[in-house]
Amino acid sequence: MENKKMKIARKWLSGCLTILLAAACQPSITQTKMASSPSPAQRVQAACKNLHKVVDIDDLLKQMYDNLDSQCLFEMPQEMLIQIWGIPVIDSMKEEVELNKQLENEIFNEKNTLYIYRTSNIKEINGKVEKFASLHVYTSPKFKQVNLSFGGSLDKGQYPNILPPPFIKQLSLEEINEDGFLTSFIENEKERSELQAKLPKQNIYQPNTRYYWINPKKLPNYPILYMETLPLSPFNLSNSTFPNTIELIQYAYILNH
């Protein structure tokens, strides 16, 4: 009888140890959940496609075009976008005042670079007030000294060389005036001569024109990438124009920051 009880006790202890060891080898539900839950910044980064260090304007436009089906470039943290693109990103949507000041100092005093100004605002469109956010592409003073506009294919009078052909819209002077894209005249004869010497023999760009791209599936409520040219001025003896505005814009943007 005693031996029978001992055998039962040993079996019971063996079963308990097996259960305890199995439980010890399995992570808790909380641990599994924590390990598999990416941060908001990681989720935004994962939503963006083909992002990498910017090579030139053609490469930057291609990265923007590849993400026309997402708002991820508006949602990505400023520091993360700077790290990935390797160019300054000034962000008025966040209160990173010190970082923005540091970037502005680099842009206007040191760097020969493209840079981004990310902002959000409201605008009246066809009598309706719309919220929007935008990534506006600019060039530093040192960049302007050695390029006609944004460099790359644009300075050769060509469309961005790794994008499909754009949609084209001729703008009225009223539309240009409304958006504040009036031409700045070059009155200095020497500057005009230097500019003419740099001009390509053929230029596809027309004055007062918007060139734009939408997402390939033509889904509504997604960003639009566009470039605009200025009207020709009496001082523009070359009869040429180049994109002076490049912007990735998202209308009806939900300002949830």
Salt bridges, closest charged atoms under 4 A:
ASP59 OD1 - HIS52 NE2 2.88
ASP66 OD1 - LYS62 NZ 2.83
ASP69 OD1 - LYS49 NZ 2.82
GLU75 OE1 - HIS257 NE2 3.79
ASP91 OD2 - ARG118 NH2 2.69
GLU106 OE1 - LYS111 NZ 3.61
GLU175 OE2 - LYS169 NZ 2.86
ASP179 OD1 - LYS123 NZ 3.12
ASP179 OD2 - ARG210 NH2 3.80
GLU189 OE1 - ARG192 NH2 2.41
GLU194 OE2 - LYS190 NZ 2.50
GLU228 OE2 - ARG210 NH2 2.45
GLU247 OE2 - HIS136 ND1 3.80
